Amino acid sequence: MKRLENKVAIITGGADGIGRAGALKFAQEGAKVVIWDMNPEKGNETVAQIKSTGGEAEFVKVNTANYAEVEAASKQAFDKYSKIDILVNNAGITRDSTLKKMTVEQWQQVIDVNLSGVFYCTKCVSSYMVDKGYGRIINTSSVVALYGNFGQSNYVATKAGLIGLTKTLARELGRKGITVNAVAPGFIATEMVKKMPENVLKSMEEKVPVGRLGLPEEIASAYLFLASDEAAYINGTTLSVDGGITL
């Protein structure tokens, strides 16, 4: 039996990168996957790939920073499937700049998507989970939340905030049959990262004890584990998947 057989999973930011890898892996393991993203082209490509291998998936254009859109999309998913078992809060953006140069708009955009968006999604989706007495919520943090990063005060603040939010929600929702955990990826070889100059990539690799960048599929495997029944007694933790860079 597949690990997520007949489970319904919402993955935000699931059209590309790590989210896409998560959507593909969840579908392979039997989940019905709902991708929330702002990119219809990439989202529908991912859905088509899942369906081509016999999986079930759909794309819904959702701005997770808009509470009304999240609320409506959550109801739509529940009305269709009569349950929502898994939520992966993977959507995130960067607007990098030093403190001196960072605009209020750059700060607020990142807060809205990376932190408020997770709150909106979790608030809306968890209400359906509570009614069923079951749920797995996975928040995507980052290793930079653990040690900071130059020029990313907005991004780091949100990713550190997610660790605290994860712990609090784990306390609140655990007794209702819902676990809440976070994954903190390290340097991951997404398509965007691989477009960086070769010398920059080499420098990144040298900082990692295992000597390479991580793969999106390796983060997806962490998502899968925390979403599975094998992780039923793991709650409120942050799993670093970083090749040892935080050592």
Residue pairs with C-beta under 8 A, 6 or more apart in sequence:
1 30
2 28
2 29
2 30
3 29
3 30
3 224
3 228
3 229
3 230
4 26
4 29
4 30
4 31
4 86
4 224
4 227
4 228
5 29
5 30
5 31
6 30
6 32
7 26
7 30
7 31
7 32
7 85
7 86
7 227
8 31
8 32
8 34
8 77
8 81
8 83
8 84
8 85
8 86
9 26
9 31
9 32
9 33
9 34
9 85
9 86
9 87
9 88
9 227
10 34
10 36
10 74
10 77
10 84
10 86
10 87
10 88
10 121
10 125
11 19
11 22
11 23
11 26
11 33
11 34
11 35
11 36
11 88
11 90
12 19
12 36
12 37
12 62
12 64
12 87
12 88
12 89
12 90
12 91
12 117
12 121
13 19
13 36
13 37
13 64
13 90
13 91
13 92
14 20
14 22
14 23
14 33
14 35
14 36
14 37
14 43
14 46
14 88
14 90
15 35
15 37
15 38
15 39
15 42
15 43
15 45
15 46
15 59
16 37
16 39
16 42
16 46
16 190
16 191
17 190
17 191
17 192
17 216
18 90
18 140
18 185
18 188
18 190
18 216
18 219
18 220
19 35
19 37
19 88
19 90
19 91
20 42
20 46
20 216
21 215
21 216
21 217
21 219
21 220
22 88
22 90
22 219
22 220
22 223
22 224
23 33
23 35
23 46
23 50
23 57
24 46
24 49
24 50
24 220
25 217
25 220
25 221
25 223
25 224
26 33
26 86
26 220
26 223
26 224
26 227
27 33
27 50
27 53
27 55
27 56
27 57
28 53
28 55
29 224
29 228
31 85
31 86
31 227
32 56
32 57
32 81
33 50
33 55
33 56
33 57
33 58
34 57
34 58
34 60
34 77
35 43
35 46
35 47
35 57
35 58
35 59
35 60
36 60
36 61
36 62
36 64
36 73
36 91
36 121
37 43
37 59
37 61
37 62
37 91
38 61
38 62
38 63
40 59
40 61
43 59
43 61
44 59
46 57
46 59
47 57
47 58
47 59
50 56
50 57
51 57
60 73
60 76
60 77
62 69
62 70
62 73
63 69
64 70
64 91
64 113
64 117
64 118
64 120
64 121
65 112
65 113
65 116
65 117
65 120
66 120
67 120
67 124
70 117
70 120
70 121
70 124
71 120
71 124
74 84
74 121
74 124
74 125
74 127
74 128
77 84
78 84
78 128
83 128
83 132
84 125
84 128
84 129
84 135
85 129
85 132
85 134
85 135
85 136
86 135
86 136
86 137
86 138
86 227
87 121
87 122
87 125
87 126
87 129
87 135
87 136
87 137
87 138
88 138
88 140
88 223
88 227
89 117
89 118
89 121
89 122
89 137
89 138
89 139
89 140
89 162
90 140
90 223
91 113
91 114
91 117
92 113
92 114
92 140
92 155
92 158
93 109
93 110
93 113
93 114
94 110
94 152
94 155
95 102
95 106
95 107
95 109
95 110
95 154
95 155
96 151
96 152
96 155
97 103
97 106
97 151
98 150
98 151
99 153
102 153
102 154
106 154
107 153
107 154
109 154
110 154
110 155
110 158
111 154
111 157
111 158
114 155
114 158
114 159
114 162
115 157
115 158
115 161
115 162
115 165
118 139
118 162
118 165
119 165
122 137
122 139
122 169
122 180
125 135
125 137
126 135
126 137
126 169
126 173
126 178
129 135
129 137
129 173
129 176
129 177
129 178
130 173
130 176
130 177
130 178
132 177
133 176
133 177
134 177
134 178
135 173
135 176
135 177
135 178
135 179
136 178
136 179
136 226
136 227
136 228
136 231
137 169
137 173
137 178
137 179
137 180
137 181
138 180
138 181
138 182
138 183
138 223
138 226
138 227
139 162
139 165
139 166
139 180
139 181
139 182
139 183
140 162
140 182
140 183
140 185
141 159
141 160
141 162
141 163
141 166
141 182
141 183
141 184
141 238
142 155
142 156
142 159
142 184
142 185
143 184
143 185
143 186
143 240
143 242
143 245
143 246
144 152
144 155
144 156
144 159
145 156
145 159
145 160
145 162
145 163
145 184
146 160
146 184
146 240
146 246
147 246
148 156
149 155
149 156
159 184
162 182
163 182
163 184
163 238
166 180
166 181
166 182
166 236
166 238
167 236
169 180
170 179
170 180
170 181
170 235
170 236
171 236
173 179
173 180
174 180
174 235
174 236
179 226
179 231
179 232
179 234
179 235
180 235
180 236
181 226
181 231
181 234
181 235
181 236
181 237
181 238
181 239
182 237
182 238
182 239
183 219
183 222
183 223
183 226
183 238
183 239
183 241
184 238
184 239
184 240
184 241
184 242
184 246
185 214
185 219
185 241
185 242
186 208
186 214
186 240
186 241
186 242
186 243
186 245
186 246
187 193
187 204
187 205
187 207
187 208
187 213
187 214
187 242
187 243
187 245
188 213
188 214
188 215
188 216
188 218
188 219
189 213
189 214
189 215
189 216
190 216
193 201
193 213
194 201
201 213
204 213
205 211
205 212
205 213
207 245
208 242
208 243
208 244
208 245
209 243
209 244
209 245
209 247
210 243
210 244
211 243
212 243
213 243
214 241
214 242
214 243
218 241
219 241
222 239
222 241
225 231
226 234
226 239
240 246
